[in-house]
Amino acid sequence: MSAAGAANNAATLNRFRSAMNSGDPEIISKAIDEFVAPDLLFDAPVPMGATGAEALKRVWEVLLRAFPDIHVTVEETVTEGDKVVSRNTVTGTHRDEYQGLPPTGKTVTYNEIFIFRFADGRIAEIRGVVDVLAQLRQLGALPS
């Protein structure tokens, strides 16, 4: 892939992230429709019962309900070929049920790393690792 193609992928991911940080479910859903392939391969800790771009929409529905002020801060991005890797810090306040836990009002901060593969200018695959252990410890679901 050309350097210009890789730069376009990084720019697309930045626009996608901006939408995710809007906190607006409608903006996020539209961004998924625009930037994500419908048959997305999604390998991350996600709720079952959906695949493709619909799985990503469900993840954001759950996250926005539980953490309405969720914010993803990009710490580092690496672009190579058709892939963009992003290391992020996520913050949010637990305001609704999440993973069976009633709202605690606690603020969580956790890390994640995602690898995005692009095809035809859209996100075709997402592979991620999310520090769910830190998240659940901060919510009091697990001992520290």
ChimeraX attribute file (.defattr): number of C-alpha atoms within 10 A of each C-alpha:
attribute: neighborCount
match mode: 1-to-1
recipient: residues
	/A:1	9
	/A:2	10
	/A:3	12
	/A:4	9
	/A:5	16
	/A:6	19
	/A:7	16
	/A:8	15
	/A:9	26
	/A:10	23
	/A:11	12
	/A:12	19
	/A:13	21
	/A:14	13
	/A:15	13
	/A:16	20
	/A:17	17
	/A:18	16
	/A:19	19
	/A:20	21
	/A:21	15
	/A:22	14
	/A:23	19
	/A:24	12
	/A:25	17
	/A:26	11
	/A:27	16
	/A:28	22
	/A:29	19
	/A:30	14
	/A:31	18
	/A:32	21
	/A:33	15
	/A:34	14
	/A:35	18
	/A:36	25
	/A:37	19
	/A:38	17
	/A:39	13
	/A:40	20
	/A:41	18
	/A:42	18
	/A:43	14
	/A:44	13
	/A:45	13
	/A:46	15
	/A:47	13
	/A:48	9
	/A:49	8
	/A:50	13
	/A:51	18
	/A:52	17
	/A:53	23
	/A:54	18
	/A:55	19
	/A:56	21
	/A:57	20
	/A:58	18
	/A:59	16
	/A:60	20
	/A:61	16
	/A:62	17
	/A:63	19
	/A:64	21
	/A:65	17
	/A:66	21
	/A:67	25
	/A:68	18
	/A:69	17
	/A:70	23
	/A:71	21
	/A:72	19
	/A:73	15
	/A:74	15
	/A:75	11
	/A:76	11
	/A:77	14
	/A:78	11
	/A:79	16
	/A:80	16
	/A:81	14
	/A:82	22
	/A:83	21
	/A:84	21
	/A:85	20
	/A:86	21
	/A:87	18
	/A:88	19
	/A:89	18
	/A:90	17
	/A:91	18
	/A:92	20
	/A:93	19
	/A:94	24
	/A:95	18
	/A:96	18
	/A:97	15
	/A:98	17
	/A:99	10
	/A:100	8
	/A:101	14
	/A:102	13
	/A:103	15
	/A:104	15
	/A:105	13
	/A:106	14
	/A:107	16
	/A:108	18
	/A:109	17
	/A:110	18
	/A:111	18
	/A:112	16
	/A:113	19
	/A:114	18
	/A:115	19
	/A:116	23
	/A:117	21
	/A:118	26
	/A:119	13
	/A:120	10
	/A:121	16
	/A:122	20
	/A:123	27
	/A:124	22
	/A:125	21
	/A:126	21
	/A:127	15
	/A:128	17
	/A:129	14
	/A:130	17
	/A:131	15
	/A:132	13
	/A:133	14
	/A:134	16
	/A:135	19
	/A:136	18
	/A:137	13
	/A:138	18
	/A:139	21
	/A:140	13
	/A:141	13
	/A:142	11
	/A:143	9
	/A:144	9
